[in-house]
Amino acid sequence: MTTNVIKIERVSPRGGIAEEPVWSAKGYCLGDPKFGAEKHHAKNSVFVKTLDEAAELISKGFSLRMVGKGQRASLVSPKGLRVVRA
């Protein structure tokens, strides 16, 4: 039985400030690992509408754009993320 993803969090948030996935009109933003050092470029972004879809891509090596209050968004690798399920 698969459970729903209720949140994705950064394992070690910068400055101890909680971070959450960036949401835009296109959805959650992820970086495709096939682009290597250029996965952070906007042209290489992949967008999904749900946390479940984001978690699936993270399990395949995609990085997730995260942001905390007063911080600039950054792309976080899968090993720096924790997926929390219901």
N, C-alpha and C positions, 0 to 999 in steps of 0.2 A: 504494500500500500504506500503510495507516494503522498507526502504531506505538503501543504502549501508553505512557501517561503514567506515568513512574516517580516524579516529584515535581513539586510546584509550590512555588516559592520566592519570597520577597519580594526585589525587585531591590535595594532599599536598606533593610536591616533596621534597626530602631530600636536605637540604641546599639551597633550592630555585632553584636548577638546574633542568631544564626540563628533564623528563625521558620518555623513549619510550619502547615498548615491545621488548624483546630480540628476534632476528631472527637468526636461525641456519639452517644448511642444512636440518634438519628435519622439520623446520617450527617454529611457535610460541610455546613457552613452557608454560604449565599450570600445576598447582598442583590440583590433584583430592581430594575434601574434604572428601571422604570416608576413606582416610588414616590419617585423623586427624593431630596430631603433626608430622607425618612423611611424609606429602604431599610434603615437599621440597626435599626429597631424589630423586636422578636421576631415580632410578628404578620405582618410582611412577609418573613420569612425563607423561603428555599427550601432544601430538604435533598436531597442526592443520596448514593448509597452508594459511588460509585467516583471516583477521580481523573479518569478518562476523562470521566465525566459532568460533573464540575466544570469541566474544561478546555473542554468544549463550551459550557457556559453562560458562562464567562469570555470566550470568543471572541464572544459575543453581548452583552457589556457588563455582565455580572453581576460584583459584587464578592465577594471571598472573605474569610471571617473567618480571621485568622491569629493565632498566639500564639508567644511565645518564653519561655524559662525566666525566671521571675521577673517576667514582664510580663503586663499585662492584654490580653485579646484585642481586636483591632481589625479593622474591615472595610477591606480593601485593594482599591483600584480596579484594573481590568484593566491599566492602564498601569504599575502598580507591581508586577506579577507576571511571573514567567518560568515557562513550562511546559517541563519537561524530559521528552523522550520517549526510549524505548529504541531 
